[in-house]
Structures are given as C-alpha cells and as structure tokens.
Amino acid sequence: MLSVSGSESVMEAELAAGRITCPGCSGPLARWGWARSREVRMLSGTRLVRPRRGWCGRCESSHVILWTGCVPRRRDGAEVIGEALRQAAYGDGHRVIARRLGRPAGTVRGWLRAARRRSGVLRGCGVRWAVALDPELGHVAPIGSELGDAVNALAIAARAAKLRFGKGAAGPWELVVMMSAGALLHGRPRDPPGF
C-alpha cells in the first residue's frame, strides 16, 4: 500500500500526471480501478474511504493508494492512532487511552506494542525528515523513553512540514503517515529525498 497526502481530487490529479510513483521501482503509476471501500474510524465519527489502485507498467505490479488519514491495515485513522501514541509517550497506559478514545483495550495495546518495537525506526524516520525540512534544527532533548523520543521526533518533523508548506498542509498525524510511507506500525519508512 502506498500513502499519499492531499484530498482525493489532488491524488487523482497527481496520479494522472504521473507524479505518484511505484514504491518498488519508482516507475509512474497509472489509474487501475479501485480497491474495496472501507470505513475508517476517526476521532469524531467515521469516514468511508474507497482507495484507488495504481498500476506500474515498468515492474507490472499494482498498488493500493491510500489517503494519509488512513494507516495501512488498520481500521482506525492516523489521528486516532497518533493520539494513542502521544498519550502513551507521556506515560498513560493502554487501558486509560482506550477508554478516552472509545476503542477496545486490546486494539490500543496492539498499536502501542507495535510502535514500541519500532520506536528506533520511527525516531530515525522523524529525525531524517525533520533535518531535511529544517536543516537549521537545533538539538532535541530526549523525552526519557524510546517511544517518547520517537513520538517527539515525528512531532518535530510534522511541525517542520507545517512550517515549510503552510497552514493548508495536512494534519500532523497525516503528515507522519505520509513521511513514514504508511509505516507507522509496520513496514519500512521512506527516507526524505536526498538521503
């Protein structure tokens, strides 16, 4: 799955112009139908999402293209999972977070376990993107936990993106999903251009 930022109309325009590329070979993707519709739970309500499929003629593979408000293979949106990670970074337990977000405790525990296992990868992703977006970024003090440091690095990168691209940019956790190539809880994050 490939995560891209922006509205569906922006994504369609980018896909038509050949600016969305294959994560495997970097060839341009072409429109290739739709994936099944899915309901994504957000902080307030749900959103029906019908992901686009893209076809790479170079390596002859297809990819599902998701809006960055979605986290691949998760029913909850980026803003929900991101909020759970933020609360855990400040010491809250999975049961407390689950109650606040109105989600099953086992679901939240799974997110937190996955993020803790990947905290070094996520921190590295956040640091690389923060430096790429703001080369004059100063020293960032550690929070005190691996997950806290990862969430802090991702937040700094999202803030740098907001400052660089303006108020019209996506929400902070949408930006994190875009910068990590959807690899918030699994997979390999994408490096910024030039790294």
C-alpha positions in Angstrom: 0.0 0.0 0.0 1.1 3.5 -0.8 0.1 6.5 1.3 -0.2 9.9 -0.4 -1.2 13.3 1.1 -4.0 15.5 0.0 -7.6 15.1 -0.9 -8.9 12.6 -3.4 -9.1 15.2 -6.2 -5.4 16.1 -5.6 -4.4 12.4 -5.6 -6.3 11.9 -8.8 -4.6 14.8 -10.5 -1.2 13.6 -9.2 -1.9 10.1 -10.5 -3.0 11.4 -13.9 0.2 13.5 -14.2 2.4 10.5 -13.4 3.7 12.1 -10.2 2.8 9.1 -7.9 5.5 6.5 -8.3 5.8 2.8 -7.6 7.5 2.1 -4.3 9.3 -0.8 -5.8 10.9 0.6 -8.9 10.0 4.3 -8.9 8.1 4.0 -12.2 5.0 6.2 -12.7 1.7 4.6 -11.6 -1.4 4.8 -13.8 -5.0 4.5 -12.7 -6.1 0.9 -12.4 -9.6 0.8 -10.8 -10.5 0.9 -7.1 -9.9 -1.2 -4.0 -12.9 -2.2 -1.8 -14.5 0.6 0.2 -13.7 0.7 3.9 -15.0 2.6 6.9 -12.2 4.3 8.9 -12.9 5.3 12.5 -11.7 8.9 13.2 -11.7 10.8 16.5 -15.2 12.1 15.7 -17.2 9.6 13.7 -16.3 7.5 10.7 -15.2 8.2 7.1 -16.0 6.0 4.2 -12.8 5.6 2.1 -12.6 4.0 -1.4 -8.9 3.6 -2.2 -7.6 4.0 -5.7 -5.5 1.3 -7.3 -2.4 2.2 -9.3 -0.6 0.1 -11.9 3.1 0.2 -12.6 3.9 -0.7 -16.2 7.6 -0.9 -15.5 7.5 -3.7 -12.9 4.0 -4.9 -13.7 2.6 -4.6 -10.2 -0.4 -3.0 -8.7 -0.6 -0.9 -5.5 -3.4 0.4 -3.3 -3.1 4.2 -2.9 -4.4 5.4 0.4 -5.2 8.9 1.7 -2.7 9.6 4.5 -5.5 9.8 7.1 -5.5 6.0 6.9 -2.9 3.8 8.4 -2.4 0.6 6.3 -4.1 -2.5 7.7 -5.8 -0.6 10.4 -9.5 0.3 10.9 -8.7 3.5 12.8 -7.4 6.7 11.2 -4.0 8.2 11.7 -5.3 10.9 14.1 -6.7 8.2 16.4 -3.6 6.0 16.5 -1.3 9.1 16.7 -3.3 10.4 19.7 -2.8 7.0 21.4 0.9 7.1 20.7 1.1 10.7 22.0 -0.7 9.8 25.3 1.5 6.7 25.7 4.6 8.8 25.2 3.6 10.8 28.2 3.1 7.7 30.4 -0.6 6.8 30.1 -1.4 3.1 29.9 -3.3 1.3 27.2 -6.5 0.9 29.2 -6.7 4.6 30.1 -6.0 5.5 26.5 -8.6 3.0 25.2 -11.2 4.4 27.5 -10.5 8.0 26.4 -10.6 7.1 22.7 -13.5 4.7 22.9 -11.6 1.8 21.5 -11.0 -1.8 22.7 -8.1 -2.0 25.2 -6.6 -4.9 23.1 -6.6 -2.8 20.0 -4.8 0.1 21.7 -2.3 -2.3 23.3 -1.5 -3.8 19.9 -0.8 -0.3 18.5 1.5 0.6 21.4 3.3 -2.7 21.3 3.9 -2.3 17.5 5.1 1.3 18.0 7.4 0.4 20.9 9.0 -2.4 18.8 9.6 0.1 16.0 10.5 3.1 18.2 14.1 3.3 16.9 12.9 3.1 13.3 10.2 5.7 13.9 12.6 8.0 15.7 15.1 7.7 12.9 12.4 8.5 10.3 11.3 11.6 12.3 14.9 12.9 12.7 15.7 12.4 9.0 12.6 14.2 7.9 13.0 17.0 10.4 16.5 17.7 9.3 15.5 17.5 5.6 12.7 20.0 6.2 14.6 22.3 8.6 18.4 21.9 8.2 19.0 24.5 11.0 17.1 22.5 13.5 18.8 22.6 16.9 19.4 19.9 19.5 16.3 17.9 20.5 16.4 16.8 24.1 15.4 13.2 24.8 12.0 12.7 26.5 13.1 9.7 28.6 11.6 6.7 26.9 12.1 5.2 23.5 8.5 5.6 22.4 8.5 9.2 23.8 11.7 10.0 21.8 10.1 8.5 18.6 6.8 10.4 19.0 8.8 13.6 19.8 10.9 13.2 16.6 7.8 12.6 14.5 6.1 15.6 16.0 9.1 17.8 15.2 9.1 16.6 11.7 5.4 17.2 11.3 5.8 20.7 12.7 8.7 21.4 10.3 6.5 20.3 7.4 3.7 22.5 8.6 6.0 25.5 8.8 7.5 24.8 5.4 4.4 24.1 3.5 1.9 26.3 5.3 -1.4 26.0 7.1 -3.0 24.2 4.1 -0.8 21.1 4.8 -2.4 18.0 6.3 -2.9 17.3 10.0 0.2 16.3 12.0 -0.5 12.6 12.0 -1.4 12.6 8.3 2.0 14.1 7.7 3.6 11.4 9.8 1.9 8.7 7.8 3.0 10.4 4.6 6.6 10.8 5.8 6.8 7.2 7.0 5.2 5.9 3.8 2.4 4.4 5.9 4.9 2.5 8.0 3.7 3.9 11.4 3.1 0.5 12.9 4.8 -1.9 10.4 6.9 -1.8 7.2 9.8 0.3 6.2 9.6 4.1 6.4 10.6 6.1 3.3 13.6 8.4 3.5 13.3 12.1 2.5 14.6 13.0 -0.9 18.4 13.2 -0.9 19.0 10.8 2.0 
